[in-house]
Amino acid sequence: MAAGETVTPRTADETTSVEAGLDALDSAPAGPARTPVRQLLRERVLPPVAAAVLVLLAWQVAYEAEVKPDYLLPSPADVWRALSDQWYEGTLFSTVWTSMQRGALGFAAAVVIGTALGLLLGAVRSLRVGIGPVLSGLQSLPSVAWVPAAVVWFGLTDATIYAVVLLGAVPSIANGLLAGVDQVPPLYLRAGRVLGATGPAQVRHVLLPAALPGYLAGLKQGWAFSWRSLMAAELIASSPELGLGLGQLLENARTYQDMALVLATIAEILVVGIAVDLMLFAPLERRVLRSRGLAGARS
């Protein structure tokens, strides 16, 4: 303020205006407005339903045009009858449950191992330099390549299936966590140390929350690798002692050349993968985006 200038006192109207503005800021909604149900159905439900209808129509047209003989390319109605037969026989949910149980247990073990491995490699530079490239190579290796080795090591047992699932999922989870850790600003770690967060407390309260977007992406990819690895293991390591999962059912249908059952089983595998993504990972992803003020980044 220049010399000689005087400060004009605020009038009552100006003070009231400022207070009203502050009150408006305090009363502003903390989060984004809830999307109307009609808009949600139009934007989220209608597009995939329309895509599914188009696929079914194209499939029916190919069947009617006899692109392949009907024993090689059954109609959608034939596939539906194969699903109905499983329902009436009581094998539909038991088969899906067998595979989902294996997938869930294998994925849970992969999360524990992959998280510990990712944190260890992120903390010890020399280990990351030595093991990091191997981990990336394992991530790109098709999981089906592990099945013969696992069968030799463990025989036709559940250990074979879980070993293949772990080898397929752990590298993705560890690499996802490493990518998230690399994006954590050093300022967060310094601030955490100032506040007394060191050692395990720093990992729990600072590092993992800050690395959550990359970690969540690694978990999502890890589940995809778990599910794919499980199907590959069940396809090859097929035995009555292992029980009937989706992979074994697919191999049995191929053996009997039942293409309707083959396509029905493929549809079941696809539906399970989509359902897990929509019911587990999509809500987690939205919650993480919302907590970071990015709820509008994805419609």
Order of alpha helices (4+ residues) and beta strands (2+ residues): alpha-alpha-alpha-alpha-alpha-alpha-alpha-alpha-alpha-alpha-alpha-alpha-alpha
